[in-house]
Amino acid sequence: MKKYILTLAAFIFLINSCKTDDLELSNGSGISSETFPKTLAELQQTMNGTYSPLQSQGLYGRYLFYMYDYMGDDAQTQRGTPDLLDFINYTFTASNNDIFLYWKNAYNGISRANFILDHQDNINLLEESVASQELKDKFIGEAKFLRAFYYFLLVERFGDIPLYTTAEVSPNGQSKSPKEDVYALIVSDLTDAAEKLRTKSTEEPGRATKGSANALLGKFYLYRKDYAMAKTAFDKVINSGEFSLTPDYFDNYKTETENNSESIFEVRFTYQGGNPWAYVDWGGQDNGFTETSFRSAEYGGLGGFHNNDPSQELLDEFEAGDPRFSASFFTAGDSYGIGGANTVTAAQLGSVNAFWRKYQKTYGQDNSDLNGLSDINHRVLRYADVLLMAAEVENELGNIATAVSLMNQVRDRVNMPNYGTAAMDATFPVTTKAEVFAALVHERRVELAGEQSRFPDLMRWGMIEDVLGSKFDPSKHYLLPIPQKEFDTNLSLSSADQNPGY
């Protein structure tokens, strides 16, 4: 199955369980806190529900893309709702509903992971005939990976946040914890997950693996500038032999090549017939889990909403002849649709020079039934990104030759000239640490265009103020505002807990 399915009753139970300190709820699911899990199927079902918030509109179903792309310099727009335009203009406040959905959906995922982790003892008591110890460990590892993943999304954008380590929540809510406490939990969870999870080759597609945990742990350490620990984590991914670059770069953005050799962790979407715009509002808690992604519709210039276009600065970053350009964008004269039956026109482009091609169903499949939506899995962690992050680490540790070699692996896949050759020395020499870093900034931008990497890169490199200019206020914009709705419902927070400037 391409999408994990959880029954409505089980969803309602999990939702309710994160709203009260009394987990003995009467519900139609048959799930009891005291006896959970009674069966392997019950455990599997609940674990599947812990992945589901990733598909929510606040995260990879819709608005996360805007938040990350608009707040960097890789996107422009001629349209969009006020809440979306707040991101590109840096005019967002605590009342922005898209920020609230990001916050709420991430915490929903944390609550579901906590519910499973609250019952580790019960899980381990399952008979071996029902579940082997390896399988029990695997489920616990998945819950820890997902909890760390959701917390990583939150702490990077909000700083100090409420830290929940159990699904039992006081009616008064939870006060903020220092971000260092959140960091410690992320490290602990990912370290344990890397021990318990299966390898990619032995796990079913779409689930977290050892590679997923080590890749995210390496990314976390890189963001903290702990280069030695980041190297250890990335080396485990690289030396595992579990991952390789796909021969075709565009294989990372198609339905037919999901869960390929390059994919380390992806959020899964599917279309199973019927109205793709019909989604279920699970008791108002999740704002519409959908089996399809809105990314294609929101970013689509060919039949979509056309709310996000690549910036001219991004287009200009690509070297002549780089095949990643045509894989990333549609420009005038390009063919699209089944058999390339249609051609992009200047009239369609209007005042911009390109539309996004990545994650668009218009690349060559029949998407008429989807009405602009997409069932393409979103690759959140992929091997090329790990190679480039590892290159950054090696450069920071003074291993310039190794850093250049890692970057060249990424370029070899698309048959671009290697760094360190005469063909590249004029534009991107790589003889010093500073030069290698400049090449890396370029390589990450073109390799990961439209993949929500540029904005966090600019933030952690300390480049965002220079790149964005006056619209970025360093006194407040390194963090998002904690949503006003959180203050309205969490009695343990006061106005003094709001992030500076909001």
N, C-alpha and C positions, 0 to 999 in steps of 0.2 A: 504493500500500500504506500502511496506517495504522501499521504497526509495522515497525521495521527488524529483519531476521532475519539472524543470523550462524550459520553451521554450528557444530556441536559441536566439530569438529576445530579450527576456527579459534579458537574460544573457548579450548580447552585450550592451544593454542599461545600465545595472548596471556597466559593466566594463568601458564603456565610461564615465559614470557619475563620476567615481573616478579619471578621468584624466584631468578634466577641471573645471573651475569655472563657465562655462555656462551650466547649466543643461537643458536648453531648446534645446534639441537635436532632430533632425529629425531622426526617426528610425521606423522600421517596427513593433515594438511591440505594438504601440498604447498607450504606457504609457507616460503620460505627468507629468513633475515635479509639475506643478502648480495644476493639478487636481488629482494627485495620493493621495489616491486610489479612483477610481470611483466606484469600485465594491469590494465586499468581496473576490471574486475569484482573483482579481488583487492583493489584499493585501496578500492573502494566497500564491499565486505564488511567490511573491517577498520575503516573509518570507522563503519559502522553499529554495530559492536561497541563503539565508544567512547561512543556514546550510551547503551548498554544499562544500565550501572550506575545511571543515573538512575532506572530502574524497579525497582531492587533494594529488598529489604525494609528495609535500613538507611537508604535515602533516600526517594524519593517513592512507592515501592511500599507503605510501611507506617509505619515508626517515626519518620521525620523529623517527621511531623505531630504526634505526641504530644510529642516533645521540645520543639517550639516552642510548641505551644498550652498544654501543662500548665505550662510554666515562666513563662508570663505570667499574666494575670488574666482571660482570656476563656473559660476552660474549667473545668469541674468534673467529678467522676466519682463513681459509686457502685460501680464495679467496676474490673477491671484486674489485670494480673499485677504481682508485686512490682517487676520491672524498670521497668514503666511508672509505677507509683505513686511510685517514687523521684523522678520528675521533678516531679510536682505537690507532693510533700512536701520536695523538695530534700534527699533522703537518699542520692543516688547516690554510688557509689564507683567506683574504677577497675575493679571487677569487673562492672559493669553491662554485660550483653551487648548491649543496644540501642545503647549508646554505641560499643561495639566494632564493631558492624555499620555504623554511620554512618561511623566512621573507615575501616574496611576497604573498604567499597564506594566511598567517595570516592577512596581511593588506587588501587583497581583502575581507576577511570576515568582517573586521572592516568597510570598505567603504560601504558594503551592509547593515550592521546594522545601520550605520550612515544615510544612505538614508531613511530608515524607520523612524528613530528617528527624522530626520529633518521634517518629515511630521506628527508628533504627533497631531498637531492641526487639520489637515485634517482628520486623522483617527477618532478623537473624534467627528468630525462633521457628520460622517456616521449616517444615520437614524437608530433608534432603530430597525426598521423592517428589516434592513440589517444586523446589528451587535449589540448585546447588549453591554452595557458598560463593563461588565465582559469580554466579548470576545475581545473588543478593548484593554482593559488593559492587557489581556493575550498576545496579539501580541507585545505590547510595552515591556512587561516583557521578552519575548523571545529575542527580539532585544538587550535588555540591558544585558541579560545573555550572549549571544553570543559575544557581544562586549567585555565584561569583560573577557570571556574565551580566546579570541584571544589575548587580551592585556596581560593576565597572561602568555601565552606561550612566548610572546615577551620580556616582562620586566624581566622575570626570566633568560633568556639566554643572553640578550643584555644590560641590565641596562638602562641608559638614552636613550630614543628613541623619534622620532617624535610622537607627541600626536595629533591625529585627532579626533575632536568631531563633525565634520560635513562632509558631502560628498562633499561640495563645497571646492575645493582645488585650491590654488593659482598656477599659472603656474610656479612660482619660488619654489614650494615645501614647505616644513615645516622644521623648525629648530628642534633640539632636545629639549626635556623637561626633567627636573630632574625626576628620577624614582619615587620620592615621589608624584609628580603630577599624574603619572600613577596609583600609588597605590590608591590615593584618588578617582580617577574615578572608579577603580575596586570596591572599597568598596561601593561607591554611587550606581553604577549600580546593583551590586548584592543585596544590601539591598532593593532597589526598586523592583528588579525582584522577590525577595522572597515574597514581598507583593502582586504583581500582578499576578504571575504565578498560575496555577492550581496545585492541588495535583496529585500525580501519579495515584491514583485510579479514577480520573475524567478526565485525559488527555489521548489523543491517544498515543500509544507507540512511542517512539523515540524523543518526544519533551521534551524540558527543563521543569522542574517542580519546585515547591517550594523546594523539597528535593535537586534537582540539584544545585539551587542557594545557599542554606544554606551549602551544603557539600563543594562547591567550596569556599565559603566565609570562612568557618572554615579552609580549607586547606591554603588559603591565609594568614589568621591570624597566623596559626601555623608556616608558613614559615617566618613570620615577628617576631616570638617569642612573640606575644601578646596572651598569653595563656588564659587569662580571656575571651577575646572576642572570641577566637577559641572555648572555652568550650560552650559559649552561642550558637554559630552556630551549633556545633555538637550535643548538647543536643536537639535542635529543630528537627534534623534529627532522632535521636534515639527515642525521645519521640513521634514522629508523628504516630508511628504504621504503617507506610506505607512500611517499609522495613524489611526484615528478611534474614538470611543466607539460601541459598538453601541447601536441605539435601545432595545433591551430589555436591561436589566441582567442578567437571568437567562440570557441567551445565553452568558454566560461560564462556565456550569456545566453545560452540556448536551452530549450527544454530537452532536446534530444540527447544532450551531453551533460546532464546533471550528475552530481556525485562522481565526477571524473577523477582522474589521478591527481589533479591539482587542488581539488576541493578538500579543505580541512574541516570546515563547518559551514553549513548553509541552512537558511530558513526555507522551509518547504511550502510550496503552494501547489494547488491543483484545481482543475476544472472537471467537475463530474456531471455536467449537464444542467439544464434549466437556466434560470436567470442568474448570470454571474454577479449582478448587482444586489441580489437578495442575500442579506446576511442576518444573522441572529443577534439580537441585543440581549446578552445573557443577564437579565435582571438589572440592566442599566450599569453593570459593573465594568464591562469590557468594551463598550462602545462599538460592538460589531466585529466579532471574529469572522473573518471571511476566508474562504478557501482560495480566493484569488487576490492578487496584489493590485493596488491602485497605482503602483509606480508607472506602469505603461501608459495609463490614461492621463495621469497628472503631467508626465514629462513628454507625452507624445505630441509631436508637431504634425503628424500625419494621421488625423482622425482622433486625436486625444484632446485634452484640455489646453495643451500648449502653455502650461504654467511655469515651465523651467526650460531655459535654453542654455547651451554652453556659452560661456563668455568668449569674447574675441581674444582676450589674453590667453585663455586656455588653448584655443585653436592655434594661436601663434607660437605656442610652446613646442609644438611638434616639429621634428625635423622633416625635411623634404623626403618623401619616399617611405616614411614610417607607416607600415601597414596597420598599426594600431589606430591611426587617424580614421581610416575608412571603416574600421571595425567599431569605432566609438561613435561616429557621426554620420548623418545623412547630409549631403550637400547637393546643390543643383546639378541635375543630370544623373544622379544615382538611381539605380533601379530598386524597387521594393515590391513586396507582395509575392504571391505564388508565381514561381518561374520568372520573377523580375518583370511582371507584366506592367507595372506602373513606374513612372519616372518623376522624381522630385523636380519641381519647377521653382523658378525664382519667385513667382507669385505666391506659392505656398510658403516659402521662407519669409517673405515680407522684408522686415528691416533687419533680420538676423542672417548670418551666413551658414548656419548649420542647425540641424535638429539632432537630438540624441538617437543613436541606434542601439546602444547597450540596453538590454532588458526590454526591448520593444518587440511585440509580437509581429510587427510589420516587416521583420527582417526576411520573411520568406514563407511563413506558415499562413494557413487560413485561420484568421482570428475573428471572423465575422460573428461567431457564436459568443465571443467574449465581450463584444461591445466595447472594445478599447482596454479592458482589463487584461491581466496577465497571469498565467500559471507557471511562469519561469521561477525556479528557485533562486533566492538571492544568496550569492556566495559571500558570506561575511568574513571568513578567513580562508585565504588561498595561498598556495605555496609560493607564488611569485612575491607576494607581500612579505612572507616570512624571509625569503632570500634577501629582499631589500632592507628589511629591518635588521637582519643579521649583518648585512654589509655596513649599515650605520653603526652597529655595535663594534664591529671589528675596526672601523675607522676611528672611533672614539678611544679604543684600546691601543691605537698605534699600529694596527696591522693593516697597512694601506694595501699591500698586494692582495691580501685575502679579500678585503672589501671590494676591490676592483674586480677580482675574479667572480665574486658573487653577483655583482651588478651585470657583468658580461654574460652570465648564464641567462639572465632575463632578456638581454638583447639578442643573444644567439637564437632564442626561440622565434624571434620575428625577423631574423636575418639583417639586423642593423649592425653597423661597424662597431667594433669593440672599443671601449675606453682604453687608453694607453697606446693607441695606434695613430699613425699620421693622419688618418681620416678624421679623427676626433680631437686631436691635440689643439687645433686652432680654436675650437669652441669650448671644449671641456677637457682641459689638461688634468691629469690626475697624479701629479708628483708630490703634492702636499696634502695634509689633512684638510685644509680649507678648500682646496680644489676638489678633492673627492667629495666633500660635503655638498659643494655646489652641483656636482654631477648627480649626486644622489637626490637632491631636491628636484632636479629636472626629471630624473628617471621615475621617481615616485609619482610625479604629477601626470606624466603621460601614460605610464603603465596602469595607474589606478584612477584615471579620470572618471568622474561620475560615480565613484564607489565610496564616497563619504570619508575619504582619507585626508584630503587637502586641508580642511578646516582644523581638525585636531593636530595635524602636522604643524601648521602655522602657529597654533597656540603653544605647543610644547617647544617649538624651536625659538620662540620669542620673536617671531617675524611678523605677527599679525598686525601690530600697530603700524609698522611701516607700510605693509601691503594695503591695508584698508583705509589708512588715513584718519581724518577727523571723525568719521562716523563711529569709530571704535573708541569707546571711553575706557581707558585702562583702569579707572577707579571702580568700575563695576562690571564690565563686559567679559571679564575672564570667567565669570560665573553667570548662570541663568538665575532668575528670581524663583524662589520657592513658590509654588502656586498658591494663590489666595485661598482656593478651596481647601488646601491642606490646613491652613490656619483656621478656617471656619469649622473644621471637624476634629482637629487634633488639639485637645485641650492642654496638652503638655508644651505647646509652642506659644510664644508671645511675639508681638511685633518686633521685639529686639532680636529675634532669631532670623529675621529676614536677611538675605544676603545684602552686602553694602550697596547703596545707591538706588535701591528699589523701594 
